Amino acid sequence: MPDSYADLSRFYDLVMTSGYYDYDAYAHAILPCIGTRKDVLELGVGTGLVADRLLALGPGDLRLTAIDHTDSMLAQARDRLGDRARLRREDILDLDLPSAFDVAYSVGGVWYIVQDGEESWLSSHLMEEEDNERALTNLAAAIRPGGSLLLSVQGPHRRSDRPLPGGLLYTQHVEVDPAGRHLKDYFIEDQGVVVAHQRLRFRLFPREAADRLLRRCGFHLQDSEGVLWQYVRR
Ligand SMILES: C[S@@+](CC[C@H](N)C(=O)[O-])C[C@H]1O[C@@H](n2cnc3c(N)ncnc32)[C@H](O)[C@@H]1O
């Protein structure tokens, strides 16, 4: 599904910086995992919000490459990041990068962890298990042995709304089908009129199935505390 965020992209920054994600917290958690390593890959850079914080807070010699498949998101990332990062229009399914990265991360990007109390899931923009396996295998090939995969943790998908600057209202609706797929509708309203609507589908893998899937592709869970889970690429 190319261009998955096209309809939401012009409101994306407004929604995300209104308290949806704490980008400073994610950047502060990513940096110690990178340590002195240099070659970093972001999976689903969006408009570049977390990349911007990482580059501002991290060492000056960090080499960041970032991919996304939505043109309208990447265009904003280009404006925000300029030549501080190498941006590539790429679908994770066709990822074809040399084995040149020490760390890959996804903050609400292609994959992330959903946590609800003691329960957790791997949430994926890719609906089919075989697509996830293919994309994770390609990703493993791009990460040097001993490198890391970092996935952000967020709360469960739930119906919610939030006022935005300029009198706009953000609302998200969530439906879950029996196979565990989440259908999320995002609405932006201006004075009761819907000015943007984005529908996205997510596949949620329960904790054990997620661990098995990631292990099959070469990623072993190392740390599941805090706002990021860390996998080591064996
Ligand atoms: C919620 S945004 C997160 C953006 C950014 N990481 C942030 O923190 O704001 C998810 C991004 O993942 C991208 N994405 C989803 N599926 C993808 C795929 N198959 N290949 C590449 N990018 C994808 C979308 O285009 C979107 O920009």
PDBQT file of the ligand as one rigid body, heavy atoms in Angstrom, charges set to zero:
ROOT
HETATM    1  C1  LIG A 301       3.228   7.311  12.050  1.00  0.00    +0.000 C 
HETATM    2  S1  LIG A 301       4.409   7.703  10.788  1.00  0.00    +0.000 S 
HETATM    3  C2  LIG A 301       5.859   7.833  11.818  1.00  0.00    +0.000 C 
HETATM    4  C3  LIG A 301       6.819   8.856  11.304  1.00  0.00    +0.000 C 
HETATM    5  C4  LIG A 301       7.980   9.217  12.194  1.00  0.00    +0.000 C 
HETATM    6  N1  LIG A 301       8.815   8.074  12.539  1.00  0.00    +0.000 N 
HETATM    7  C5  LIG A 301       7.533   9.923  13.420  1.00  0.00    +0.000 C 
HETATM    8  O1  LIG A 301       7.969   9.534  14.485  1.00  0.00    +0.000 OA
HETATM    9  O2  LIG A 301       6.795  10.905  13.346  1.00  0.00    +0.000 OA
HETATM   10  C6  LIG A 301       4.670   6.152   9.946  1.00  0.00    +0.000 C 
HETATM   11  C7  LIG A 301       5.463   6.315   8.664  1.00  0.00    +0.000 C 
HETATM   12  O3  LIG A 301       5.808   5.008   8.185  1.00  0.00    +0.000 OA
HETATM   13  C8  LIG A 301       5.740   5.037   6.767  1.00  0.00    +0.000 C 
HETATM   14  N2  LIG A 301       5.539   3.679   6.257  1.00  0.00    +0.000 N 
HETATM   15  C9  LIG A 301       4.478   2.865   6.481  1.00  0.00    +0.000 A 
HETATM   16  N3  LIG A 301       4.608   1.716   5.805  1.00  0.00    +0.000 NA
HETATM   17  C10 LIG A 301       5.780   1.795   5.121  1.00  0.00    +0.000 A 
HETATM   18  C11 LIG A 301       6.458   0.920   4.219  1.00  0.00    +0.000 A 
HETATM   19  N4  LIG A 301       5.917  -0.248   3.867  1.00  0.00    +0.000 N 
HETATM   20  N5  LIG A 301       7.656   1.311   3.723  1.00  0.00    +0.000 NA
HETATM   21  C12 LIG A 301       8.180   2.524   4.053  1.00  0.00    +0.000 A 
HETATM   22  N6  LIG A 301       7.568   3.411   4.886  1.00  0.00    +0.000 NA
HETATM   23  C13 LIG A 301       6.381   3.053   5.408  1.00  0.00    +0.000 A 
HETATM   24  C14 LIG A 301       4.550   5.947   6.471  1.00  0.00    +0.000 C 
HETATM   25  O4  LIG A 301       4.593   6.453   5.151  1.00  0.00    +0.000 OA
HETATM   26  C15 LIG A 301       4.689   7.014   7.543  1.00  0.00    +0.000 C 
HETATM   27  O5  LIG A 301       5.382   8.145   7.081  1.00  0.00    +0.000 OA
ENDROOT
TORSDOF 0
